[in-house]
Amino acid sequence: MSSAVRNFYPIRKAFRLSPLVMALALISPFHANAAEQSEKIEQSENIATQSHRFHRDHILGTSLDIVVQGASKQEAKRVVDAIQKEISQLDQVLSTWRDDSEISALNNNKQGNVSAELFEVIAACENWRDKTCGAFDARLGQLITLWEQSHGVVKLDEATRAQVLNQLKADSVKLDAEQHSIAMDDALQFAPDAYAKGYIIDRALVAARQAVPSIEGLLVDIGGDIRVWGNAPQKDGWKIGVQDAFVHTDNSAPQQVLSLKDQAIAFSGQGYRSLAGQTHLLDPKTGMPLQQVEQCVVVGTCAADADALATALAAMTPSEGLELIEALIGYEAKVTLTDGQVYQSSGWNSLVQTPQHAEMRTVAAGQSSAKWPAGYQAIIDLTIPKIAVEKYRAPYVSIWVTDANKKIVRTLAVWGKDEKWINSNYVWYRRYGRQMPNLDAVAKPSRQPGHYKLAWDGKDETGKVVAAGQYLIHIETSREHGEHSYQTFNLDVKAKGSNQTLPAQKEIGTVQLNFQKVN
């Protein structure tokens, strides 16, 4: 595949939004006045900052990661509580997956007075539908349902698809901003997920800052869409990795690292989710799954608009999409097509930082002269079930590879960076504990909650390919006030596929190891 990057360099111009959208833009972010900002700067110079990281699975059908900067442990927990409360309240309003949500009631009744939050989201979706000439369309609910019920067919019935597309005509939705009322055609169903997740992220950040105004910085990451604000753990900005467009494992090295400040990043494209066995993204003009775009990444001032734009770019030609991005102040984008061609906006490179790899003592693995078999990888699939206990917290997980003499080859994953508790994974920590790479989060496609997929490509921490031979893959878990478990796979690396399974433990589900040729 070609890896040539095409930069887009038109003249920047202001993008004139309607008064409604300008109002929405002012509502979503939390703006502190200049005096408050000045006072906070003075305070931050005198207070030693602390970082607190939290991970929750089964949030909005994916996972939630939070980083709180410059707060006590008690304050950080209040931040998390405020974020989860806001997410829960908005999920009750905006989730199309819940029969008892407000938007499900609207889709059933087709009209009515709605909450300020639902009206704000639908109005913004309709605005982006207009601004993108239909490339972003939240009216595709019925079409999505048809694909979900198609049982893997490659193409929907032409007559049915044409009928549904005809129902997306311009006058099928009526909005009354004064009454907060919405009316729509009988056959129409709203599916605003591509805007709603970003909206919830923005609102969660606002709720957290209102709950604990003294915090100095915050990152909210829901399923790979991220909003950052304030001071980062590192002085030169929040370090956000961008997942490789063609590698969909949880431990894959980021293709690029961006340095963000008071910004959001949203991701759209091929990934962990599918619709009838194909991409979950539909072309609003044809009703068919989009096949030409592998990945769209948008950085902007708020998560909701970045989310909508990332979805719209997937349905536009690269030139059309980047022309739209260049017309917006404060937004940048990168588009990767399925054939490997890359297009990016004129200011994208200003966000990119060369990743700083963590230093780690490595030992050459084994004395075998046989080479690692070309194209083979060790694929690890595991689940972390949600346990029905009060105040459940996901376990800390360490997964690493050693040679037959238990000398470290590579750490594949360490989830949970609170040293007080990661020490509970004592097998990994005592022997191989180290400073992890300086990334605050990774932008990537949303995945199913509690399900993780890791890959080892036969390279050590320095990127050197190791020899064939005997290796151990270690999996260790522990949970606050919970259980500890430690298991290993014995992996015989040779040019032959193999499959192994480890039984479920109290804190972790069944773990599968597939050694297979992937390319």
Buried (B, 14 or more C-beta within 10 A) or exposed (E): EEEEEEEBEEEEEEBEBEEBBEBBBEEBBBEBEEEEEEEBEEEBEEEEBBBBBBBBBBBBBBBBBBBBBBBBEEBBBBBBBBBBBBBEBBBBBBBBEEEEBBBBEBBEEBEBEBBEBBBBBBBBBBBBBEBBBBBBBBBBBBBBBBBEEBEEEEEBEEEBBEEBBEBBEEEBBEBEEEEBBBBBBEEBBBBBBBBBBBBBBBBBBBBBBEBBEEBBBBBBBBBBBBBBBBBBBBEEBBBBBBBBBBBBBBBBBBBBBBBBBBBBBBBBBBBBBEBBEBBBBBBBEEBBBBEEBBBBBBBBBBBBBBBBBBBBBBBBBBEBBBBBBBBBEBBBBBBBBBEEBBBBBBBBEEBBBEBEEEEBEBBEBBEBEEEBBEEBBBBBBBBBBEBEEEEBBBBBBBBBBBBBEEBBBBBBBBBBBBEEBBBBBBBBBEEBBBEEBBBBBBBBBBBBBBBBBBBBBBBBBEEEEBBBBBBBBBBBBBBBEBEBBBBBBEBEBBEEEBEBEBEBBEBBBEBBBBBBEEE
